[in-house]
Every structure is written in structure tokens, then in C-alpha cells.
């Protein structure tokens, strides 16, 4: 999928993005209008449109920024993980555990956004889908280091554990959802390790 054009971030654009990010995540993308975003950011509606061109582009920037920050955050955990392949897989769950208290009180932003933006022609759709494809590729690559013959199967199982944990966490279905998923991933990796 091609990535959409991105906006050059001026100080006013950064304020708009910060305001939009909080509003979109807390209230939903469709529930938030440009008037509210501009007011929260302390800019005029004209400034918002001058910087972004449309609300759709604000949504693109919000999701792309969140995706980039998550990838960098997870990368730090992977860089710090021991070289053991199973430990590297579990580092992704550890990153998620560290990320969710400050970033995911209402569940995964990409899943939430997809509930509102399921049209593939929307410019934010490739970001939403791309983030989940990246997670699958990440887990599949890491799984290949555990068991090269079963990398695809193991990667899919790991992404299902991870994504299911995010949904359970966001909905508050039961306490410790991500910890439980991490433990299930550890058990799965133990069975697959040579």
C-alpha cells in the first residue's frame, strides 16, 4: 500500500496534531469536528486548513504519528532484549505492557479508528491496515528465529494473542489481559523452541 502524503509540521501544526490526537482517541474521529480541534489547539480554523488541507489529513497525521511512535517504542524494547529469540518475541509484549498505561486506556487506536474508517479509499485506511500488517511481519520475523519451519503459523498465533490482549485490555474484560497473553506466548514459544 502506498503511504499518503504527509504534512510538514510547523509549531501550529504540532499544536493541532496534539489536540486532535487527544480528542480523536478519547471521543472518536467522527465525533470531533475541526472547530473543536482548532479551539483546543489555540489556532483558527483557517490555520488548521492552511496546515492540513482537510480533517482527513489531520486523521492521517494522527494515525501515522501514533504508528511511528509505537514502532520506535517497540524497537527500543527489541534493541534492549537479550539475543535469545523467545526473549525478543516477549519483548514486544513487554513494550505493550509499558505502552498501554499512557497510550491505550481505550484500547488500540488503530482498531478504534478502523471501526470508524473501514473504507479502503480513505487516506488513513492504509495506515491502519499497514500498522497491523507490520505487527504480523514483526511477529513472523521473530517467530522465524524460534522455528523457521513454522514461522508463519507461529507469527499469526502471536499476533492474535497480542491483538486480542489489546482488545481485552481496552474493554476491561478481565484484569491482566496483556500479562496473560504474554504468558500464553511464552508457553507457545517453549513448545516450539528446538
Secondary structure by P-SEA (a helix, b strand, c coil): ccccccccccaaaaaaaaaaaaaaaacccccccaaaaaaaacccaaaaaaacccaaaaaaaaaaaaaaaaaaaaaaaaaaccccaaaaaaaaaaaaaaccccccccccaaaaaaaacccccccaaaaaaaaaaaaaaaaaaaaaaacccaaaaaaaaaaaaaaaaaaaaaaccccaaaaaaaaaaaaaaaaacc
